[in-house]
Amino acid sequence: MLRRNATLPSILLVVVLAAPQLFAQTEKAPAQAGKAAFIWEDPGDIKSKDLFYGPGGKKDEPHGTFKFDGEDKHGHSPKFDVEDESGKKWRAKLGAEAQPEPDATRLLWAVGYFTNENYYLSEMTVKGLPGNLSRGGQEFVILPDRVKGVRLQRHPKHEKKTGTWNWRNNRFFGTRELNGLRVMMALFRNWDLKDDNNAIYEDESSGEQFYEVTDVGSSFGEAGRRYRDVPSKNNLKAYRKTKFISKITPEYVDFNYPHLPPLLYMFALHYYLHEINVRWVGKHVPRKDAKWIGSLLAQLSPEQIRDAFRAGGYPPDKIEAFAAVVQRRITELNEL
């Protein structure tokens, strides 16, 4: 094992190498002149929102028997596409991200951020499921045509994805709404801040563009990636024990997030540089903007927050425990 002082030159080298890249990344779909774009909308009556069913409501809840429509091999989690009995197409995700993603999505939607529809099914029947899923997905197959612990996701049919956006270089940089989104990521501890997880969707009729964080599965665990992914997300013990706010000044707030991955990841230089470049997301958030998003979150009742975790299929004790941590952190924001 390397001694702490022996790693310092390597860290400094990485920082120097990273510096030219800090401003190099841009939106992969440049903003089009004349097209309205939004990253947040007025959520209306937050107290009336149904956080169990979320943005799709009960009407879009998937059910019945599904038809297998191909495996998606992007990312780290086992994923495949299915079609439900009503003809709606969904992307199924298995593994450690299946439970936290519906919870985080509902909390984002509750305070005005654009999200996809997410539902969690403890079990589902899939006709045509192949005999061998890749990426470790086979461990979730309990019968030849039945899988357990599934998150189903889809986007509105009238919207098409036109690109991705970067946390630093986008048209909303410096706005209250983007800063509020940074606070939400810290609240969840969603440490997977890749551009690929940020999508720009365009309404096919109006041409309006909507900026979304479309993958928030790496949430409710550690404040950064560890040697193994599974303990880094959906980990109540880790989520509960970590400090939320690390520094408060009259002008800004620093969150104890995101943490750098272990030094071993320096051998994956591109990934490590990216993790250095996104650390600012949780730092120097204007205090007034942190208080603003806190004031919206404070309108949620304890029961609504519990409903968000019920949507993730947690047992009662975990629902209470996760909800208690979220409520405590909302209180911290409102005490700024």
C-alpha positions as CSV (number, residue, x, y, z in Angstrom):
1,M,0.0,0.0,0.0
2,L,1.3,3.5,-0.9
3,R,2.1,5.9,2.0
4,R,0.1,9.1,2.0
5,N,3.1,11.3,1.3
6,A,4.2,9.1,-1.5
7,T,1.0,9.7,-3.5
8,L,1.2,13.5,-3.4
9,P,3.3,14.0,-6.5
10,S,1.0,11.7,-8.5
11,I,-2.1,13.7,-7.3
12,L,-0.4,17.0,-8.3
13,L,0.4,15.5,-11.7
14,V,-3.2,14.5,-12.3
15,V,-4.4,18.0,-11.3
16,V,-2.0,19.6,-13.7
17,L,-3.1,17.3,-16.5
18,A,-6.7,18.0,-15.6
19,A,-6.5,21.8,-15.7
20,P,-6.7,22.2,-19.5
21,Q,-9.9,20.0,-19.6
22,L,-11.8,22.0,-17.0
23,F,-13.5,24.2,-19.7
24,A,-13.1,21.9,-22.6
25,Q,-16.4,20.0,-22.4
26,T,-19.5,21.6,-23.9
27,E,-23.1,20.6,-24.7
28,K,-23.1,17.9,-27.4
29,A,-26.2,19.5,-28.9
30,P,-25.6,23.3,-29.0
31,A,-28.6,25.5,-28.1
32,Q,-30.6,26.4,-31.2
33,A,-31.4,30.1,-31.6
34,G,-35.1,30.9,-31.0
35,K,-35.9,27.7,-29.2
36,A,-37.1,28.0,-25.6
37,A,-35.2,25.9,-23.1
38,F,-36.0,24.9,-19.6
39,I,-34.3,23.1,-16.7
40,W,-37.0,23.8,-14.1
41,E,-40.7,24.7,-14.0
42,D,-42.9,26.0,-11.3
43,P,-44.0,22.9,-9.5
44,G,-47.3,24.4,-8.4
45,D,-48.9,23.0,-5.2
46,I,-46.1,20.7,-4.0
47,K,-48.2,19.5,-1.0
48,S,-50.7,17.9,-3.4
49,K,-48.2,15.9,-5.4
50,D,-48.4,12.1,-5.3
51,L,-44.9,10.9,-4.7
52,F,-45.8,7.2,-4.7
53,Y,-46.8,7.2,-8.4
54,G,-44.6,10.1,-9.4
55,P,-44.6,12.1,-12.7
56,G,-46.4,9.3,-14.7
57,G,-49.1,8.9,-12.1
58,K,-51.2,5.8,-11.6
59,K,-52.5,6.0,-15.1
60,D,-49.1,5.1,-16.6
61,E,-48.2,2.5,-14.1
62,P,-46.9,-0.6,-15.9
63,H,-48.4,-3.9,-15.2
64,G,-49.2,-7.3,-16.6
65,T,-46.9,-9.5,-18.7
66,F,-44.1,-7.8,-20.7
67,K,-42.4,-8.7,-24.0
68,F,-38.6,-8.8,-24.3
69,D,-37.3,-6.3,-26.9
70,G,-33.5,-6.5,-26.6
71,E,-30.7,-6.0,-24.2
72,D,-29.0,-2.7,-23.6
73,K,-25.3,-3.1,-22.9
74,H,-24.4,0.5,-22.1
75,G,-23.4,1.6,-18.6
76,H,-22.8,-0.7,-15.6
77,S,-26.2,-2.0,-14.6
78,P,-27.9,-4.9,-16.4
79,K,-30.6,-3.4,-18.6
80,F,-33.0,-4.5,-21.3
81,D,-36.0,-3.1,-23.2
82,V,-39.6,-4.4,-22.8
83,E,-43.0,-3.6,-24.1
84,D,-46.1,-3.8,-21.8
85,E,-49.5,-5.1,-22.7
86,S,-50.7,-1.6,-23.7
87,G,-47.8,-1.2,-26.2
88,K,-45.7,1.2,-24.1
89,K,-42.0,0.6,-24.3
90,W,-39.9,0.6,-21.1
91,R,-36.2,0.2,-20.2
92,A,-35.8,-2.3,-17.4
93,K,-32.8,-1.9,-15.0
94,L,-31.7,-4.5,-12.5
95,G,-29.2,-4.2,-9.6
96,A,-28.3,-1.7,-7.0
97,E,-29.8,1.3,-8.9
98,A,-33.2,-0.2,-9.3
99,Q,-34.6,1.0,-6.0
100,P,-33.0,4.5,-5.4
101,E,-33.7,5.8,-8.9
102,P,-37.5,6.0,-8.5
103,D,-37.1,7.7,-5.1
104,A,-34.7,10.4,-6.4
105,T,-36.8,10.9,-9.5
106,R,-39.9,11.6,-7.5
107,L,-38.2,14.2,-5.2
108,L,-36.7,16.0,-8.3
109,W,-40.2,16.1,-9.9
110,A,-41.8,17.3,-6.7
111,V,-39.8,20.5,-6.7
112,G,-40.1,21.3,-10.4
113,Y,-37.3,19.5,-12.3
114,F,-38.0,17.5,-15.4
115,T,-37.7,13.8,-15.1
116,N,-38.6,10.6,-16.9
117,E,-41.2,8.2,-15.6
118,N,-39.9,5.5,-13.2
119,Y,-41.6,2.6,-11.5
120,Y,-40.2,-0.2,-9.4
121,L,-41.6,-3.7,-9.6
122,S,-40.5,-6.3,-7.1
123,E,-41.1,-9.0,-9.8
124,M,-42.2,-9.0,-13.4
125,T,-42.9,-11.6,-16.1
126,V,-41.1,-11.2,-19.4
127,K,-42.0,-13.3,-22.4
128,G,-39.0,-14.1,-24.6
129,L,-36.4,-13.4,-21.8
130,P,-33.1,-14.9,-23.0
131,G,-31.6,-17.7,-21.1
132,N,-28.5,-15.7,-20.2
133,L,-28.4,-12.0,-19.5
134,S,-25.0,-10.3,-19.5
135,R,-23.5,-7.9,-16.9
136,G,-24.5,-10.1,-14.0
137,G,-28.2,-9.8,-14.7
138,Q,-28.8,-13.5,-14.5
139,E,-28.7,-13.4,-10.7
140,F,-32.0,-11.5,-10.8
141,V,-33.8,-14.1,-12.9
142,I,-35.9,-16.3,-10.5
143,L,-37.7,-18.3,-13.2
144,P,-37.1,-18.7,-16.9
145,D,-39.5,-15.8,-17.7
146,R,-39.5,-13.9,-14.4
147,V,-37.1,-11.3,-12.9
148,K,-37.0,-9.6,-9.5
149,G,-36.1,-6.1,-8.4
150,V,-36.8,-4.1,-11.6
151,R,-36.9,-0.4,-12.3
152,L,-38.9,0.5,-15.4
153,Q,-38.3,3.8,-17.1
154,R,-39.7,5.6,-20.1
155,H,-39.8,9.2,-21.6
156,P,-42.9,10.9,-22.9
157,K,-43.7,9.8,-26.5
158,H,-43.9,13.3,-27.8
159,E,-40.3,14.2,-26.8
160,K,-37.2,13.1,-28.6
161,K,-33.6,13.2,-27.2
162,T,-31.5,15.7,-29.1
163,G,-28.3,15.6,-27.1
164,T,-26.6,15.8,-23.8
165,W,-25.4,18.6,-21.6
166,N,-22.4,19.3,-19.4
167,W,-22.6,20.5,-15.8
168,R,-20.3,23.5,-16.3
169,N,-20.9,24.4,-19.9
170,N,-24.6,24.9,-20.5
171,R,-27.0,27.8,-21.0
172,F,-28.2,27.6,-17.4
173,F,-24.8,27.9,-15.7
174,G,-25.0,30.3,-12.7
175,T,-28.7,30.3,-12.5
176,R,-30.7,29.6,-9.4
177,E,-32.3,26.7,-11.1
178,L,-29.1,24.9,-12.0
179,N,-27.7,25.7,-8.5
180,G,-30.8,24.1,-7.0
181,L,-30.2,21.0,-9.1
182,R,-26.6,20.8,-7.8
183,V,-28.1,20.9,-4.2
184,M,-30.5,18.1,-5.1
185,M,-27.6,15.9,-6.4
186,A,-25.8,16.5,-3.0
187,L,-29.0,15.7,-1.1
188,F,-29.2,12.3,-2.9
189,R,-25.5,11.8,-3.1
190,N,-25.8,11.1,-6.7
191,W,-22.1,10.8,-7.6
192,D,-22.4,9.6,-11.2
193,L,-22.2,13.0,-12.9
194,K,-21.3,11.9,-16.4
195,D,-22.6,14.0,-19.4
196,D,-24.2,10.8,-20.7
197,N,-26.6,11.0,-17.7
198,N,-27.8,14.5,-18.7
199,A,-30.1,14.6,-21.6
200,I,-31.7,17.4,-23.7
201,Y,-35.2,16.5,-24.8
202,E,-37.2,18.4,-27.4
203,D,-41.0,18.6,-27.7
204,E,-41.8,17.5,-31.2
205,S,-44.7,19.9,-31.6
206,S,-43.5,23.1,-29.8
207,G,-39.7,22.7,-30.3
208,E,-39.2,23.5,-26.6
209,Q,-36.1,21.9,-25.0
210,F,-36.0,20.3,-21.6
211,Y,-32.8,19.7,-19.7
212,E,-32.9,16.6,-17.5
213,V,-30.7,14.4,-15.3
214,T,-32.0,11.1,-16.7
215,D,-30.0,8.7,-14.5
216,V,-30.0,9.2,-10.8
217,G,-29.5,5.6,-9.8
218,S,-26.1,6.1,-8.1
219,S,-27.9,7.7,-5.1
220,F,-28.5,7.3,-1.4
221,G,-25.2,5.8,-0.5
222,E,-21.6,7.0,-0.5
223,A,-20.6,10.5,-1.6
224,G,-18.4,9.0,-4.4
225,R,-17.5,5.8,-6.1
226,R,-15.7,3.2,-4.0
227,Y,-13.8,0.1,-5.2
228,R,-17.1,-1.7,-5.8
229,D,-20.2,0.0,-7.1
230,V,-22.8,-1.8,-5.0
231,P,-21.8,-0.4,-1.6
232,S,-21.6,3.1,-3.2
233,K,-25.3,3.4,-3.9
234,N,-28.5,2.3,-2.1
235,N,-26.6,2.0,1.1
236,L,-28.5,3.2,4.1
237,K,-25.7,3.0,6.5
238,A,-23.3,5.0,4.3
239,Y,-26.0,7.6,3.5
240,R,-27.0,8.1,7.1
241,K,-23.5,8.5,8.6
242,T,-22.0,11.0,6.1
243,K,-22.1,14.7,6.8
244,F,-24.3,16.8,4.4
245,I,-22.9,20.3,4.6
246,S,-19.2,20.8,5.1
247,K,-18.9,24.6,5.1
248,I,-21.2,27.7,5.4
249,T,-20.2,31.3,4.7
250,P,-22.4,34.4,4.3
251,E,-22.2,33.9,0.5
252,Y,-22.0,30.2,-0.3
253,V,-22.4,26.6,0.9
254,D,-20.0,23.7,0.4
255,F,-21.5,20.2,0.5
256,N,-19.5,17.1,1.6
257,Y,-19.9,15.8,-1.9
258,P,-18.7,14.5,-4.4
259,H,-15.7,12.6,-3.1
260,L,-12.9,11.5,-5.3
261,P,-12.8,7.8,-6.0
262,P,-10.0,5.7,-4.5
263,L,-6.5,6.4,-5.8
264,L,-6.4,3.1,-7.7
265,Y,-8.7,4.8,-10.2
266,M,-5.8,7.0,-11.2
267,F,-4.8,4.2,-13.5
268,A,-8.1,4.9,-15.3
269,L,-6.8,8.4,-16.0
270,H,-9.7,9.7,-18.2
271,Y,-12.2,8.7,-15.5
272,Y,-10.2,10.1,-12.7
273,L,-9.7,13.4,-14.5
274,H,-13.5,13.6,-15.0
275,E,-14.1,13.1,-11.3
276,I,-11.7,16.0,-10.5
277,N,-13.5,18.2,-13.0
278,V,-16.9,17.7,-11.5
279,R,-16.0,18.1,-7.8
280,W,-17.1,21.8,-8.1
281,V,-20.8,20.7,-8.5
282,G,-21.1,20.4,-4.7
283,K,-18.9,23.4,-3.8
284,H,-19.5,27.1,-3.5
285,V,-23.3,26.9,-4.1
286,P,-24.7,30.4,-3.5
287,R,-26.3,30.3,-0.1
288,K,-29.5,32.0,-1.3
289,D,-30.0,29.4,-4.0
290,A,-29.5,26.5,-1.5
291,K,-32.1,28.1,0.8
292,W,-34.4,28.5,-2.2
293,I,-34.4,24.8,-3.1
294,G,-34.7,24.0,0.6
295,S,-37.8,26.1,0.9
296,L,-39.4,24.1,-1.9
297,L,-38.4,20.8,-0.4
298,A,-39.8,21.9,3.0
299,Q,-43.3,22.0,1.5
300,L,-43.2,18.2,1.3
301,S,-44.9,16.4,4.1
302,P,-43.1,13.5,6.0
303,E,-45.7,11.2,4.4
304,Q,-44.9,12.4,0.9
305,I,-41.2,11.7,1.5
306,R,-42.0,8.3,2.8
307,D,-44.1,7.7,-0.3
308,A,-41.1,8.4,-2.5
309,F,-39.3,5.5,-0.8
310,R,-42.3,3.3,-0.8
311,A,-42.2,3.7,-4.6
312,G,-38.7,2.1,-4.4
313,G,-40.1,-1.0,-2.8
314,Y,-38.2,-0.7,0.5
315,P,-39.4,-2.4,3.7
316,P,-41.0,-0.2,6.3
317,D,-37.9,0.2,8.5
318,K,-35.8,1.4,5.6
319,I,-38.6,3.7,4.4
320,E,-38.6,5.4,7.8
321,A,-34.8,5.5,8.0
322,F,-34.2,7.0,4.5
323,A,-37.0,9.5,4.9
324,A,-35.6,10.6,8.3
325,V,-32.2,11.4,6.7
326,V,-33.8,13.3,3.9
327,Q,-36.0,15.3,6.3
328,R,-33.0,16.2,8.4
329,R,-31.1,17.4,5.4
330,I,-34.0,19.5,4.3
331,T,-34.0,21.1,7.7
332,E,-30.3,21.9,7.4
333,L,-31.0,23.7,4.1
334,N,-33.7,25.8,5.7
335,E,-31.5,26.7,8.6
336,L,-28.9,28.3,6.4
